[in-house]
Amino acid sequence: MIRWTGAEGVRRRAIACRAATGAGPGRLWSGEKAVVRAPASHDAGRRCAAASVMSELIERDAIPEGYKVEVFAGRVIMTPRSPEQDWTVSDVKDAVKASGIARKRVFGDVLITFPGENDAAPDLTIVDFDAERRKTSYSCLDVLAAVAVPSESEGEKDYVRNVQKYGRFGIDFYMIADPFETTVTLMSEPHAVGYARVVEIPYGEPVSFTPAAGERVEIGTGAFPTCEAGGA
């Protein structure tokens, strides 16, 4: 079987996701089903309302323990996190802090605002020294790197939508640690529709990158847990 890597691998996974779900210009992937998108004239209002609800849930600490919350297509979606996701995020966070990055600059499931688009709460976020905290959220303009651990095999959210959005807003590094593919995909050199540089590293080999603040982050992947496709 041919295994596509790098930017071509990301593109092929995006095609596979769309084919599997029937997602096209008017349909987007969400969990285990395709969701019909609202007419364009209603999108902005739905996004604002959903973002407001999401912010309120975070501020009130009303998100059930073990759940991840995000805004998608004008809806607030809560997804349970698997043990594999939690363990992987914990390992990455430990490595980031070991590189000298202060605890207050690295966190998970914290609201990141994107002007004019759905906000996000990455599995792990690294922000700059002078990042401005806005109650319980930060602006995407202060984000140096984002990390995702997919909850499903070849999920479009991680491999398509986030790639496009994070690249468009200039987030320097986007890392996907995929327990189904047992591969880390590290993207850099952001541009208007994604990332110019995409490197795939198999589990077991180290991953390293240097955010704009200057700390060298080195992550060992040998202990990252794995999942069978079709279930965590």
Wavefront OBJ file of the C-alpha trace (Angstrom):
o trace
v 0.000 0.000 0.000
v 1.311 3.433 -0.913
v 1.743 5.740 2.100
v 1.662 9.407 1.166
v 3.768 11.675 3.353
v 4.367 15.377 3.831
v 2.041 17.914 2.269
v 0.752 15.291 -0.179
v -0.146 13.036 2.761
v -2.193 15.780 4.387
v -3.938 16.505 1.073
v -4.745 12.817 0.490
v -6.174 12.454 3.996
v -8.360 15.490 3.371
v -9.712 13.901 0.174
v -10.350 10.627 2.018
v -12.240 12.435 4.783
v -14.482 14.249 2.335
v -15.152 11.107 0.313
v -16.034 9.082 3.417
v -18.497 11.647 4.739
v -19.890 13.140 1.556
v -18.538 16.475 2.706
v -18.501 19.093 -0.015
v -18.929 22.853 -0.286
v -22.117 22.746 1.801
v -21.284 19.884 4.165
v -18.713 19.737 6.917
v -17.408 16.917 9.094
v -18.460 16.818 12.730
v -17.921 13.773 14.929
v -19.396 10.777 13.125
v -21.703 12.578 10.730
v -21.778 15.300 8.111
v -23.544 18.469 9.150
v -25.459 20.636 6.695
v -24.088 24.133 6.882
v -26.458 27.094 7.319
v -26.871 29.627 4.480
v -23.947 32.047 4.316
v -26.093 34.982 5.449
v -26.661 33.288 8.812
v -23.132 31.993 9.421
v -21.697 35.089 11.141
v -24.600 35.378 13.572
v -24.519 31.666 14.424
v -20.767 31.763 14.996
v -21.052 34.762 17.316
v -23.878 33.170 19.315
v -22.052 29.838 19.603
v -18.784 31.538 20.569
v -20.633 33.450 23.292
v -22.093 30.211 24.679
v -18.685 28.537 24.569
v -17.050 31.460 26.417
v -19.766 31.379 29.069
v -19.340 27.635 29.605
v -15.595 28.104 30.106
v -15.991 31.103 32.423
v -18.588 29.278 34.560
v -16.448 26.115 34.625
v -19.523 24.305 33.311
v -17.785 21.911 30.922
v -18.086 18.286 32.123
v -14.788 16.790 33.254
v -13.074 14.846 30.477
v -14.847 16.699 27.655
v -13.398 18.971 24.976
v -15.542 21.860 23.720
v -15.327 23.698 20.392
v -17.396 25.828 18.053
v -18.124 24.363 14.631
v -20.547 25.620 11.966
v -22.425 27.726 14.486
v -22.745 24.894 17.016
v -21.068 24.213 20.328
v -19.811 20.611 20.305
v -18.552 18.733 23.363
v -16.487 15.597 22.733
v -15.189 13.192 25.382
v -11.409 12.853 25.488
v -9.915 9.356 25.373
v -7.220 8.173 27.790
v -4.787 8.018 24.835
v -5.420 11.678 24.049
v -4.920 12.692 27.656
v -1.691 10.710 28.049
v -0.244 12.084 24.826
v -1.094 15.684 25.677
v 0.452 15.195 29.138
v 3.702 13.859 27.627
v 3.928 16.763 25.174
v 3.190 19.325 27.881
v 5.917 17.879 30.125
v 8.417 18.109 27.249
v 7.411 21.700 26.481
v 7.872 22.781 30.098
v 11.198 20.908 30.272
v 12.439 23.115 27.420
v 12.202 26.146 29.686
v 8.812 27.459 28.624
v 6.975 28.796 31.663
v 3.833 27.023 32.854
v 1.684 30.105 32.210
v 2.602 29.955 28.499
v 1.483 26.371 27.836
v -2.013 25.035 28.444
v -4.671 22.749 27.012
v -8.343 23.202 26.109
v -8.200 26.980 26.608
v -10.270 29.175 24.290
v -8.299 30.766 21.426
v -10.183 33.464 19.512
v -9.949 33.803 15.727
v -11.382 37.095 14.362
v -14.334 36.446 12.058
v -14.095 32.638 12.372
v -14.968 29.819 14.745
v -12.894 29.992 17.904
v -10.930 26.920 19.005
v -9.571 25.209 22.106
v -6.502 23.217 20.950
v -5.410 20.153 22.893
v -2.242 22.119 23.711
v -1.241 25.716 23.006
v 2.045 27.594 23.415
v 1.801 31.394 23.552
v 4.374 34.189 23.377
v 6.044 35.914 26.343
v 3.798 38.956 26.135
v 0.537 37.133 25.330
v -2.427 39.068 26.674
v -4.913 37.029 28.651
v -8.528 38.065 28.095
v -10.396 36.628 31.070
v -10.256 32.919 30.158
v -9.072 33.205 26.543
v -6.192 34.319 24.338
v -5.991 35.708 20.812
v -4.668 33.521 17.993
v -2.212 36.362 17.274
v -0.319 35.412 20.456
v -0.112 31.679 19.643
v 3.304 30.287 18.692
v 2.333 26.617 18.365
v -0.717 24.384 18.605
v -0.905 20.632 19.182
v -3.740 18.263 18.284
v -4.297 14.614 19.211
v -7.082 13.251 16.968
v -10.026 11.456 18.531
v -10.766 9.606 15.287
v -8.783 8.248 12.367
v -8.140 10.860 9.660
v -10.526 13.383 11.204
v -11.094 16.384 8.949
v -11.069 18.888 11.816
v -7.413 18.226 12.602
v -6.099 17.499 9.109
v -8.068 20.006 7.039
v -9.905 22.787 8.853
v -7.249 23.438 11.483
v -4.440 23.294 8.928
v -6.134 25.954 6.832
v -7.155 28.175 9.749
v -3.918 27.990 11.737
v -1.862 28.645 8.616
v -4.059 31.553 7.554
v -3.696 33.213 10.964
v 0.076 32.731 11.029
v 0.513 30.155 13.812
v 4.148 29.156 13.259
v 3.912 25.478 14.220
v 1.053 23.004 14.155
v 1.726 19.488 15.405
v -0.611 16.510 15.091
v 0.238 13.462 17.216
v -1.960 10.773 15.668
v -2.415 7.634 17.797
v -4.185 5.856 14.899
v -1.442 6.475 12.327
v 1.318 6.311 15.016
v 2.801 9.350 13.325
v 3.524 12.943 14.290
v 2.892 15.513 11.565
v 4.784 18.758 12.169
v 3.820 21.755 10.019
v 5.642 25.069 9.728
v 6.017 28.058 7.403
v 2.363 29.149 7.491
v 0.684 30.807 4.508
v -2.800 31.803 3.356
v -4.139 28.269 2.852
v -2.053 26.118 5.182
v 1.632 25.329 5.667
v 4.499 25.178 3.187
v 6.559 22.665 5.159
v 5.078 19.373 6.387
v 7.196 16.663 8.006
v 5.953 13.259 9.176
v 7.827 11.542 12.008
v 6.930 7.975 13.068
v 6.293 7.284 16.728
v 9.567 6.331 18.368
v 11.605 9.125 16.796
v 12.106 12.529 18.453
v 10.278 15.658 17.330
v 11.809 19.125 17.735
v 10.982 22.706 16.823
v 11.930 26.210 17.943
v 9.102 28.725 18.461
v 9.693 32.426 17.783
v 10.421 33.051 21.483
v 13.621 31.019 21.064
v 13.214 27.921 23.260
v 14.124 24.627 21.603
v 11.329 22.106 22.210
v 12.320 18.427 21.983
v 9.642 15.764 22.378
v 10.269 12.051 22.732
v 7.491 9.996 21.119
v 8.548 6.488 22.112
v 5.991 6.287 24.930
v 3.073 7.818 23.007
v 0.034 5.497 23.243
v -1.664 4.139 20.123
v -5.261 3.413 19.114
v -6.949 1.005 16.737
v -8.808 2.706 13.869
v -12.522 2.770 14.581
v -12.176 3.260 18.315
v -9.943 4.813 20.915
l 1 2 3 4 5 6 7 8 9 10 11 12 13 14 15 16 17 18 19 20 21 22 23 24 25 26 27 28 29 30 31 32 33 34 35 36 37 38 39 40 41 42 43 44 45 46 47 48 49 50 51 52 53 54 55 56 57 58 59 60 61 62 63 64 65 66 67 68 69 70 71 72 73 74 75 76 77 78 79 80 81 82 83 84 85 86 87 88 89 90 91 92 93 94 95 96 97 98 99 100 101 102 103 104 105 106 107 108 109 110 111 112 113 114 115 116 117 118 119 120 121 122 123 124 125 126 127 128 129 130 131 132 133 134 135 136 137 138 139 140 141 142 143 144 145 146 147 148 149 150 151 152 153 154 155 156 157 158 159 160 161 162 163 164 165 166 167 168 169 170 171 172 173 174 175 176 177 178 179 180 181 182 183 184 185 186 187 188 189 190 191 192 193 194 195 196 197 198 199 200 201 202 203 204 205 206 207 208 209 210 211 212 213 214 215 216 217 218 219 220 221 222 223 224 225 226 227 228 229 230 231 232
